[in-house]
Amino acid sequence: MQLKKTLQALYVLIIAVMAMGTVVGKYAGQADAADHVFGSWWFCLLWALGLAVAVAYFVHQKVRRPALVVLHLSFAVILFGAFLTHVTARRGMIHLRQGQWVASYTTKDGAEKPLPFTIRLDKFSISYHAGNAAAMDYTSEVTLNDDGNETHCRISMNKIYDNYGIRLYQSSFDDDLKGSYLSVNADPFGIPVTYLGYALLFIGLIGMLIDRQGTFRRLLKSDLMARPTVALLLLMSAFSSLKAQPALPKATAEAFGKAFIVYNGRICPVETFAIDFTKKLYGKARYKDFTPCQVLTGFMFWRNEWLQEPVLRLKGSELRTRFQLDEYVAPMRLFGQQGYILGPYLQDAQENQDAFSRQVLDIDDKMALLMNLAQGRTLKMFPYAQRNGRVDWFAPADRLPRSMPKAQQQYVRSIIGLAGELAVQGKIDMLNDLFQRLRKYQYRFGGSTVPSQTKVWAEKVYNHVPFATLLFIFNLTLGLVSIGFLTRREGYACFAWLMALSWSVLTFTLVLRWIISGTVPIGNGYETMLFLAWLVMLLSMPIMRRIRLMTTFGLLMSGFMLLVSHIGQMDPAITPRMPVLNSPLLSLHVSIIMIAYALFSLTFVSAVAYFLTARSQRPQVAKVNAQLTGLSQLFLYPAVTTLGLGIFIGAVWANISWGTYWSWDPKETWALITFMVYAVPLHAQSLPALRRPMGYHLYTLLAFLSIIMTYFGVNYVLGGMHSYA
């Protein structure tokens, strides 16, 4: 008994220290958190004590089931591997200059350590996404010399060099592109042991699900669960002002919107840029009765008039109060007799994090956007094939290549100005013809960098239909209305069909984003919220026929997820991924983690449903509550399994890409905390309070706070490498 209480106390203490460490990292910096918390001797001792007591308790309990033995052994092996990495791993940086041999690397504390070979940079290069300056990959071509034996190799993002017990990773480069920085990681003992632990963890987690004597198999055989439904579930889970401002006619503005522009690192229709331009300024996709393309061309061709329009939204009250401004102001209102009224505050705002400073920087960003548009820097709309065959897109204000013919240079420099003259003169027919010729120019010189018709169609549909906004309204409305039908025998089935319709539309939305970006849509906060809502509905649908309440809660939970993304304005522009993120392991890691979060969310709604009906004395309600408890436990086991798998797959990807499999980044730390929190109810046989439905559901209700912290707290409060808010 004393052994169990000691283990429980150490377990809670370790979780609390990890949570505290992420807060220390927020306010003192990640380096201090790594040195004084996660890398400290007492933190290592705490884990060692926890492991020792856990082993003693495990032996005392005489556990002999192979799956549980392997699962718990994996944790010991992983901790031992982490200890070996902590005490034996050597890390540093090599700075290479083209043509120069280097025989050592520099450690974190500035010491020089010898390499078992000499290395020379032959060439450093950057490959770009088609037609723009967004980097796709960084590559160092190097030669290694070991006693006269030379080896040539290429080191790039997600492609490392591994030999002599040393791993080399592409890290950074010099501005002149004649130098490169390679990270060095020598961990010949810790990595193999840790990977062995991951392999045992995989075997143990899967074994826990298929163990004939295990709780999960018992739940599958329970009379409370319908076997066909559960089988399908498991199959599914595997995977206007008074004075009108001058503006172009809508049709003409939309014609300009069909042209292409380099925006946020990719080539897209001007319409997409116009929508984000208007959102950035006004907070909405439309301004009064003007379309986004009319707003954009208004600032391009009638700049003075549009600078008088109250199109800038001031989000916070601090800035409005200090300068006595309304919520919406005209850009010219920010200029007084002394010039730009925000100018004296910009330097301090860069250093401070208070609300006023953030508002100053936000408005200054909007003014910079207008300035860049006026100077022609934003409009990268003119493709040209360089002598090396690479197609780049240029703006009128850019320095054009000397190899570009003079006539073509003149066209690039003058076309926007000519369009403005035609617009002001009201020569709309000529302007329409000019825009048509502009598109022909882009297709002629843009070559393969011009988006395909399929991408253009997908982006047009996505721009014109606010799918996510409509779906959150649809799902929440249906979920609330369905509550009134829970006690009726007729009419409730239609909600299941409507959920299936909502899921189909959301699937279509995700497919559109996939087509537009060319990558799986799980790369930022907005996309992962869509994916989570999609998974919640997918996992709810097979159970709806057995437990009607799942229809209501599936609609409400998915609706709230879509609502959060809408309220938080998490819909960023679609951009190419950073080179290091272009990895199949990353997509697999995120997908599996999202499946785990979706399953955990269903344990949460099961808990909410239980407490809403717990006081009822009706026999039918008692039966439903028993089903909810069994269903929640059925969700819990694959949820913990997928979270564990997702964490170690992410660690393997990080080791391949970053050179370290664990960095105590806030996101990965809180993912580990979540794993440990949700592992507790799997040990209900040792915890009497969790064997009672009330205690179990109360725990899963509170445990969901760790999911909220992992997803939203890290993204919007703690930050870190994983923050994508």
C-alpha positions in Angstrom: 0.0 0.0 0.0 2.8 2.4 0.9 4.6 1.5 -2.3 1.5 2.4 -4.4 1.1 5.8 -2.6 4.7 6.6 -3.2 4.4 5.8 -6.8 1.3 7.9 -7.2 3.0 10.8 -5.5 6.0 10.6 -7.7 3.8 10.3 -10.8 1.9 13.4 -10.0 5.0 15.3 -9.0 6.7 14.5 -12.3 3.7 15.7 -14.3 3.6 18.9 -12.2 7.3 19.6 -12.7 7.0 19.1 -16.5 4.0 21.5 -16.6 6.0 24.0 -14.4 9.0 23.7 -16.8 6.9 24.8 -19.8 5.8 27.9 -17.8 9.5 28.6 -16.9 10.4 28.3 -20.6 7.7 30.9 -21.4 9.0 33.6 -19.1 12.7 32.8 -18.6 13.4 31.3 -22.0 13.6 27.7 -23.3 17.3 27.6 -22.7 16.9 28.3 -19.0 14.1 25.7 -18.7 16.4 23.2 -20.4 19.3 24.0 -18.1 17.5 24.4 -14.8 14.5 22.1 -15.1 14.5 19.5 -17.8 18.3 19.1 -17.8 18.9 19.4 -14.1 20.3 16.6 -11.9 17.2 16.6 -9.7 14.8 16.1 -12.6 16.8 13.1 -13.7 16.8 11.8 -10.1 13.0 12.3 -10.0 12.6 10.1 -13.1 15.0 7.5 -11.7 13.1 7.3 -8.4 9.8 7.0 -10.2 11.2 4.2 -12.4 12.7 2.4 -9.4 9.4 2.5 -7.4 7.4 1.6 -10.5 9.6 -1.5 -11.1 9.3 -2.5 -7.4 5.5 -2.1 -7.5 5.3 -4.0 -10.8 7.3 -6.9 -9.4 5.2 -6.8 -6.2 2.0 -7.1 -8.2 3.4 -10.2 -10.0 2.2 -9.0 -13.5 2.9 -11.8 -16.0 0.7 -10.8 -19.0 3.2 -10.4 -21.9 1.6 -7.3 -23.4 1.8 -5.4 -20.1 5.3 -6.6 -19.4 6.5 -5.4 -22.8 4.6 -2.1 -22.5 6.0 -1.2 -19.1 9.5 -2.5 -20.1 9.4 -0.1 -23.0 9.1 2.9 -20.7 12.2 1.8 -18.7 14.2 1.3 -21.9 13.2 4.7 -23.2 14.2 6.4 -20.0 17.5 4.5 -20.0 18.1 5.6 -23.6 17.3 9.2 -22.7 19.8 9.0 -19.8 22.5 7.7 -22.1 21.8 10.5 -24.5 22.0 13.0 -21.6 25.4 11.9 -20.4 27.1 10.6 -23.6 25.8 12.5 -26.6 28.0 15.2 -28.2 26.4 18.0 -30.1 27.7 21.0 -31.9 28.0 23.0 -35.1 30.3 23.0 -38.2 30.7 26.2 -40.2 31.9 25.4 -43.7 33.1 27.8 -46.3 33.3 26.7 -49.9 36.6 25.0 -50.8 37.9 25.0 -47.2 38.7 21.9 -45.2 37.4 21.7 -41.6 38.5 19.1 -39.0 36.6 20.1 -35.9 33.2 21.3 -34.7 32.1 23.8 -32.1 30.1 22.8 -29.0 27.4 24.8 -27.3 29.9 26.2 -24.8 32.3 27.3 -27.5 34.9 24.4 -27.3 36.5 23.0 -30.4 36.2 19.2 -30.7 37.9 17.1 -33.4 36.0 15.2 -36.1 37.0 11.7 -37.2 37.4 13.1 -40.7 37.9 16.4 -42.5 35.1 17.9 -44.4 34.9 20.5 -47.2 31.9 22.4 -48.7 31.9 22.0 -52.5 28.6 23.8 -53.1 25.6 25.2 -51.3 22.3 25.7 -53.1 18.7 26.6 -52.4 15.9 25.1 -54.4 12.7 27.1 -54.6 9.0 26.4 -55.2 8.0 27.0 -58.7 8.0 30.7 -59.7 8.7 32.3 -56.3 11.3 32.9 -53.6 9.8 30.4 -51.1 12.6 27.9 -50.3 11.8 24.3 -51.0 15.0 22.8 -49.8 18.6 23.7 -48.7 21.4 21.4 -49.9 25.1 21.2 -49.0 27.3 19.2 -51.3 30.3 18.2 -49.3 33.4 16.0 -49.5 34.7 14.0 -46.5 38.3 12.8 -46.3 39.3 9.9 -44.1 43.1 9.2 -44.5 42.9 9.9 -48.2 39.6 8.2 -48.8 37.2 10.8 -50.1 33.4 10.5 -50.0 31.1 12.9 -51.8 27.6 13.3 -50.4 24.6 15.7 -50.3 23.1 16.9 -47.0 19.7 18.6 -47.1 16.6 19.0 -45.0 15.3 15.5 -44.0 18.4 14.0 -45.7 21.2 13.5 -43.2 24.7 12.1 -43.4 25.3 9.2 -40.9 28.7 7.6 -40.5 31.6 7.3 -38.0 29.0 7.4 -35.3 28.2 11.0 -36.2 25.2 12.5 -37.9 25.3 15.7 -39.9 22.2 17.8 -40.4 21.6 20.9 -42.7 21.1 23.8 -40.2 21.8 27.2 -41.8 23.8 29.0 -44.4 25.7 32.3 -45.0 24.1 35.2 -46.8 26.5 35.0 -49.7 25.5 31.3 -50.3 29.2 30.3 -50.1 29.0 29.0 -46.6 26.9 26.4 -44.7 26.2 25.4 -41.1 25.9 21.7 -40.3 24.6 20.4 -37.0 26.6 17.6 -35.4 25.0 14.9 -33.3 27.1 12.1 -32.0 24.8 9.8 -29.9 25.9 6.2 -30.7 24.5 4.8 -27.4 21.3 6.7 -26.6 19.6 6.6 -30.0 19.7 2.8 -30.5 18.5 2.2 -27.0 15.7 4.7 -27.3 14.6 3.3 -30.7 14.5 -0.1 -29.1 12.2 1.4 -26.5 10.0 2.8 -29.2 9.8 -0.6 -30.8 8.8 -2.2 -27.5 6.3 0.6 -26.9 4.7 -0.1 -30.3 4.5 -3.8 -29.6 3.2 -3.2 -26.1 0.5 -0.7 -27.1 -0.8 -3.0 -29.9 -0.5 -6.0 -27.6 -2.7 -4.1 -25.0 -5.5 -3.9 -27.6 -5.3 -7.5 -28.8 -4.6 -9.1 -25.4 -7.4 -11.7 -24.9 -7.3 -11.1 -21.1 -7.2 -7.4 -21.5 -9.9 -4.9 -20.6 -10.2 -3.7 -24.2 -11.1 -7.1 -25.5 -13.5 -7.6 -22.7 -15.3 -4.3 -23.6 -15.5 -5.5 -27.2 -17.3 -8.6 -26.1 -19.6 -6.8 -23.7 -23.4 -7.0 -24.3 -23.5 -3.2 -24.0 -21.7 -2.9 -27.3 -23.0 -3.9 -30.7 -20.3 -5.9 -32.4 -21.0 -4.7 -36.0 -21.0 -1.1 -34.8 -17.7 -1.5 -32.9 -16.0 -3.2 -35.8 -17.0 -0.4 -38.1 -15.8 2.1 -35.5 -12.4 0.5 -35.3 -12.2 0.4 -39.1 -13.0 4.1 -39.3 -10.7 5.2 -36.6 -7.7 3.6 -38.3 -7.4 5.9 -40.9 -21.2 51.9 -46.9 -20.2 55.6 -46.7 -22.6 58.3 -47.8 -20.2 59.2 -50.6 -19.5 56.3 -52.8 -15.8 55.8 -53.5 -14.6 55.2 -57.1 -14.2 51.6 -57.9 -14.0 49.3 -60.9 -17.2 47.5 -62.0 -17.4 44.2 -60.3 -17.0 42.2 -63.5 -13.8 44.1 -64.4 -12.4 43.8 -60.9 -13.1 40.1 -61.0 -11.3 39.8 -64.3 -8.2 41.3 -62.7 -8.8 38.8 -59.8 -8.3 35.9 -62.3 -4.7 36.9 -63.0 -2.0 35.3 -61.0 0.3 36.7 -58.3 3.0 35.3 -56.0 1.6 35.6 -52.5 2.8 33.9 -49.3 5.3 31.8 -51.1 3.0 30.3 -53.8 1.3 31.3 -57.0 -2.4 31.9 -56.7 -5.2 34.0 -58.2 -5.1 37.7 -57.4 -8.6 37.2 -55.9 -7.0 35.2 -53.1 -4.6 38.0 -52.3 -7.5 40.5 -52.5 -9.5 38.6 -49.9 -6.6 38.4 -47.5 -5.8 42.1 -48.2 -9.3 43.1 -47.3 -9.4 40.8 -44.2 -6.1 42.2 -43.0 -7.4 45.8 -43.2 -11.1 45.5 -42.3 -11.4 42.2 -40.5 -13.9 40.9 -43.0 -13.7 39.6 -46.6 -15.9 42.5 -47.9 -16.0 46.2 -47.3 -19.5 47.6 -47.5 -20.8 46.6 -50.9 -17.4 46.3 -52.5 -15.9 42.9 -53.3 -12.3 42.2 -52.3 -11.0 42.7 -55.8 -12.8 46.1 -55.9 -11.1 47.1 -52.6 -7.7 46.1 -53.9 -8.0 47.8 -57.2 -9.5 50.8 -55.4 -6.3 51.3 -53.4 -4.3 50.6 -56.6 -6.0 53.1 -58.9 -7.7 55.6 -56.6 -5.3 55.6 -53.7 -6.0 59.1 -52.4 -9.8 58.6 -52.3 -9.5 55.2 -50.6 -7.1 56.4 -48.0 -10.0 58.5 -46.7 -12.2 55.5 -46.2 -12.6 54.1 -42.6 -11.2 50.7 -43.7 -8.7 50.1 -40.9 -10.1 48.2 -38.0 -8.5 49.0 -34.6 -9.1 45.8 -32.5 -8.2 47.0 -29.1 -9.5 49.8 -26.9 -6.1 50.9 -25.6 -5.0 52.5 -28.9 -8.4 53.9 -29.6 -8.7 55.5 -26.2 -5.2 57.1 -26.3 -5.7 58.7 -29.7 -9.5 59.1 -29.5 -10.2 57.0 -32.5 -13.2 55.0 -33.6 -13.1 51.2 -34.1 -12.8 51.8 -37.9 -10.6 54.7 -39.1 -9.3 56.0 -42.4 -5.6 55.5 -43.0 -5.1 59.2 -43.4 -6.5 59.7 -39.9 -3.2 58.2 -38.6 -1.3 61.2 -39.9 -1.3 64.6 -38.1 0.7 67.8 -38.1 3.7 66.0 -36.7 3.5 63.1 -39.2 2.7 59.5 -38.5 1.1 59.4 -35.1 2.3 55.9 -34.3 5.9 56.6 -35.3 7.2 57.6 -31.8 5.8 54.4 -30.3 7.2 51.8 -32.8 10.5 51.3 -31.2 9.1 50.7 -27.7 6.4 48.5 -29.2 9.0 46.2 -30.6 10.4 45.6 -27.2 7.1 45.4 -25.1 4.3 42.8 -25.1 1.5 44.9 -23.6 -1.8 45.3 -25.3 -1.1 48.9 -26.6 2.2 47.8 -28.2 0.6 44.8 -29.9 -2.1 47.1 -31.3 0.5 49.6 -32.6 2.4 46.9 -34.4 -0.8 45.5 -35.8 -1.9 48.8 -37.3 1.7 49.5 -38.5 1.6 46.1 -40.4 -1.6 47.3 -42.1 0.0 50.6 -43.1 3.1 48.8 -44.4 0.8 46.6 -46.5 -0.8 49.7 -48.1 2.7 51.3 -48.6 4.1 48.2 -50.3 1.0 48.1 -52.6 1.4 51.7 -53.5 5.1 51.2 -54.4 4.4 48.2 -56.5 6.4 45.8 -54.3 3.4 43.5 -53.6 2.3 42.8 -57.2 4.7 40.0 -58.3 2.7 39.1 -61.3 5.2 39.0 -64.2 7.0 35.7 -64.9 10.3 35.4 -66.7 12.5 32.4 -67.4 16.1 33.0 -66.3 19.1 31.7 -68.3 19.3 28.7 -66.0 15.7 27.7 -66.9 14.2 28.8 -63.6 11.0 30.9 -63.9 10.8 33.8 -61.4 8.0 36.2 -60.9 8.6 39.9 -60.6 6.8 43.0 -59.4 7.0 46.3 -61.2 9.2 47.8 -58.5 11.7 44.8 -58.5 15.1 44.9 -60.0 14.5 43.1 -63.3 17.1 40.7 -64.8 19.5 42.2 -67.3 18.7 39.3 -69.6 15.1 40.4 -69.9 14.4 42.2 -73.2 14.0 45.9 -72.9 10.5 45.8 -74.4 9.5 43.2 -71.8 11.0 45.3 -69.0 9.0 48.3 -70.2 5.8 46.2 -70.2 6.4 45.0 -66.6 7.2 48.6 -65.4 4.3 50.3 -67.1 1.3 47.9 -67.2 -0.1 48.6 -63.8 0.3 52.4 -64.3 -1.5 52.1 -67.7 -4.3 50.1 -66.1 -4.7 52.9 -63.5 -4.9 55.5 -66.2 -7.6 53.5 -68.1 -9.5 53.0 -64.8 -9.5 56.7 -63.9 -10.6 57.6 -67.5 -13.4 55.1 -67.4 -12.2 53.2 -70.4 -13.5 49.9 -69.1 -13.5 48.0 -72.4 -9.8 48.8 -72.9 -9.1 47.8 -69.3 -10.8 44.5 -69.7 -8.7 43.8 -72.8 -5.6 44.8 -70.9 -6.4 42.3 -68.1 -7.0 39.6 -70.7 -3.6 40.3 -72.3 -2.0 40.2 -68.8 -3.3 36.7 -68.3 -2.0 35.6 -71.7 1.4 37.1 -70.8 1.4 35.0 -67.6 0.5 31.8 -69.4 3.1 32.5 -72.1 6.1 33.2 -69.8 5.0 31.4 -66.6 5.2 27.9 -68.1 4.8 25.1 -65.6 4.7 27.6 -62.7 1.2 28.7 -63.6 -1.4 26.8 -61.5 -3.4 24.1 -63.2 -7.0 24.6 -64.1 -8.0 22.2 -61.4 -6.1 24.3 -58.8 -7.6 27.5 -60.1 -11.1 25.9 -59.9 -10.5 24.6 -56.4 -9.3 28.0 -55.2 -12.2 29.8 -56.7 -14.7 27.5 -55.1 -12.9 27.8 -51.7 -12.7 31.6 -51.9 -16.4 32.0 -52.7 -18.0 29.5 -50.3 -17.2 29.9 -46.5 -17.5 26.2 -45.9 -16.2 26.2 -42.3 -18.3 29.1 -41.2 -21.5 27.6 -42.7 -20.7 24.2 -41.2 -20.2 25.5 -37.6 -23.6 27.2 -37.8 -25.1 24.1 -39.4 -23.7 21.6 -36.9 -24.3 23.7 -33.7 -27.9 24.5 -34.8 -28.6 20.8 -35.6 -27.0 19.7 -32.3 -29.1 22.0 -30.2 -32.3 21.2 -32.1 -31.6 17.5 -31.8 -31.7 17.7 -28.0 -35.4 18.2 -28.2 -35.8 15.0 -30.2 -33.9 12.7 -27.9 -37.0 11.5 -26.1 -39.0 11.1 -29.4 -39.1 7.9 -31.3 -39.6 9.6 -34.7 -37.7 12.4 -36.4 -34.3 11.8 -34.7 -33.0 9.7 -37.4 -32.9 12.6 -39.8 -30.1 14.2 -37.8 -27.9 11.2 -38.5 -28.3 11.8 -42.2 -27.7 15.5 -41.8 -24.5 14.8 -39.9 -23.4 12.6 -42.8 -24.1 15.5 -45.2 -22.1 17.8 -43.0 -19.2 15.3 -42.9 -19.3 15.0 -46.7 -19.1 18.8 -47.1 -16.2 19.0 -44.7 -14.5 16.3 -46.6 -14.9 18.3 -49.8 -13.5 21.3 -48.0 -10.4 19.4 -46.9 -10.0 18.0 -50.4 -10.1 21.6 -51.8 -7.4 22.7 -49.5 -5.3 19.6 -50.4 -5.6 20.4 -54.1 -4.8 24.1 -53.6 -1.7 23.5 -51.3 -0.6 20.2 -52.8 0.0 18.8 -49.3 -2.2 17.1 -46.7 -4.2 19.8 -45.0 -2.9 19.3 -41.4 -0.2 21.9 -41.5 -1.6 24.7 -39.2 -4.1 25.3 -36.5 -7.0 26.0 -38.8 -6.5 22.8 -40.8 -6.0 20.6 -37.8 -9.3 22.0 -36.3 -11.1 21.0 -39.5 -9.5 17.6 -39.4 -10.5 17.1 -35.8 -14.1 18.0 -36.5 -14.0 15.7 -39.5 -12.7 12.8 -37.3 -15.2 13.5 -34.5 -18.1 13.1 -37.0 -16.5 10.1 -38.6 -16.1 8.3 -35.3 -19.6 9.3 -34.1 -21.5 8.0 -37.2 -21.0 4.3 -36.7 -22.2 4.5 -33.1 -25.3 6.7 -33.7 -27.7 3.8 -34.3 -26.8 2.1 -31.0 -26.5 5.2 -28.8 -28.7 8.1 -30.1 -27.0 10.6 -27.9 -23.8 10.3 -30.0 -25.6 12.1 -32.9 -26.2 15.1 -30.7 -22.8 15.2 -29.2 -21.0 14.5 -32.5 -22.8 17.5 -34.0 -22.1 19.7 -31.0 -18.4 18.8 -30.5 -17.6 19.2 -34.2 -19.6 22.4 -34.3 -17.6 23.8 -31.4 -14.3 22.9 -33.0 -15.3 24.7 -36.2 -16.6 27.6 -34.1 -13.3 27.9 -32.2 -11.4 28.2 -35.5 -13.8 30.8 -36.7 -13.7 32.9 -33.5 -10.0 32.6 -33.2 -9.5 33.8 -36.8 -7.3 30.8 -37.3 -7.8 30.7 -41.1 -4.3 31.7 -42.4 -3.4 31.9 -46.0 -2.4 28.7 -47.7 1.4 28.6 -48.0 4.1 26.1 -49.0 5.5 24.3 -46.0 9.0 24.9 -44.6 11.5 22.5 -46.1 12.0 20.6 -42.9 8.2 20.0 -42.7 8.1 18.2 -46.1 8.3 14.7 -44.6 5.9 11.7 -44.8 6.7 11.0 -41.1 5.4 14.4 -40.2 2.1 13.8 -41.9 1.8 10.4 -40.2 2.7 11.9 -36.9 0.1 14.7 -37.0 -2.6 12.4 -38.4 -2.2 9.8 -35.7 -2.1 12.5 -33.0 -5.3 14.1 -34.4 -7.0 10.7 -34.3 -6.0 10.4 -30.6 -7.4 13.9 -29.8 -10.7 13.0 -31.6 -11.1 9.9 -29.5 -10.3 11.7 -26.3 -12.9 14.3 -27.2 -15.5 11.5 -27.4 -14.6 10.4 -23.9 -15.2 14.0 -22.9 -18.7 14.2 -24.5 -19.5 10.8 -23.0 -18.6 12.3 -19.6 -20.7 15.4 -20.2 -23.7 13.2 -21.3 -23.3 11.1 -18.2 -23.4 14.0 -15.8 -26.4 15.5 -17.7 -28.4 12.3 -17.1 -26.8 10.9 -13.9 -29.7 12.0 -11.5 -32.4 10.4 -13.6 -34.0 7.3 -12.1 -35.5 5.9 -15.3 -34.2 2.4 -16.1 -33.6 3.3 -19.8 -31.4 6.2 -18.7 -29.4 3.9 -16.4 -28.8 1.6 -19.3 -27.7 4.4 -21.5 -25.3 5.6 -18.8 -23.8 2.1 -18.5 -23.3 2.2 -22.3 -21.7 5.6 -22.1 -19.2 4.3 -19.5 -18.3 1.3 -21.6 -18.2 3.4 -24.8 -15.9 5.9 -23.1 -13.5 3.2 -22.0 -13.6 1.7 -25.5 -12.5 5.0 -26.9 -9.9 5.5 -24.2 -7.7 2.5 -25.1 -7.2 3.3 -28.8 -6.9 7.0 -27.9 -3.9 6.3 -25.5 -2.5 3.9 -28.1 -2.6 6.4 -31.0 -1.3 9.2 -28.8 1.7 7.0 -27.8 2.3 6.0 -31.4 2.1 9.6 -32.6 4.5 10.8 -30.0 7.3 8.4 -30.8 6.7 8.7 -34.6 7.2 12.5 -34.0 10.3 11.8 -32.0 11.8 9.7 -34.9 10.9 12.5 -37.4 12.5 15.1 -35.1 15.7 13.0 -34.8 15.9 12.7 -38.6 15.2 16.4 -39.2 16.5 18.3 -36.2 19.1 15.9 -34.8 17.4 15.3 -31.5 14.5 13.1 -30.7 13.3 15.0 -27.7 13.8 18.7 -26.9 11.3 19.4 -24.1 9.5 21.8 -26.4 6.2 22.9 -24.8 4.1 21.0 -27.3 5.9 17.7 -26.9 6.1 18.1 -23.2 2.4 18.6 -22.9 1.7 15.7 -25.3 3.7 13.6 -22.8 1.7 15.0 -19.9 -1.5 14.2 -21.7 -0.3 10.7 -22.4 0.5 10.2 -18.7 -2.8 11.8 -17.5 -4.9 9.6 -19.7 -2.9 6.5 -18.8 -4.2 6.8 -15.2 -7.7 5.4 -15.9 -6.2 2.4 -17.7 -5.0 1.4 -14.2 -8.5 1.5 -12.7 -8.0 -1.9 -11.0 -5.5 -0.2 -8.7 -7.5 3.0 -8.2 -10.9 2.2 -6.6 -12.3 5.7 -7.3 -11.9 5.2 -11.1 -13.8 1.9 -10.9 -17.0 3.8 -10.1 -18.7 5.5 -13.2 -19.0 8.8 -11.4 -15.3 9.0 -10.5 -14.2 7.7 -14.0 -16.3 10.3 -15.9 -15.3 13.1 -13.6 -11.6 12.2 -14.3 -12.0 12.1 -18.1 -13.9 15.4 -17.9 -11.0 17.1 -16.1 -8.4 15.2 -18.1 -9.6 16.9 -21.3 -8.1 20.2 -19.9 -4.7 18.7 -20.8 -5.9 18.3 -24.4 -7.0 22.0 -24.4 -3.6 23.0 -22.9 -1.7 20.9 -25.4 -3.5 22.3 -28.4 -4.5 25.8 -27.6 -2.4 26.7 -24.6 0.9 25.9 -26.4 -0.2 27.6 -29.6 -1.4 30.8 -28.1 0.3 31.1 -24.7 3.5 29.1 -24.3 4.7 29.1 -27.9 7.7 27.0 -29.0 8.8 25.2 -32.2 5.4 23.5 -32.5 3.4 26.7 -32.2 1.4 27.4 -35.4 -1.2 29.9 -34.3 
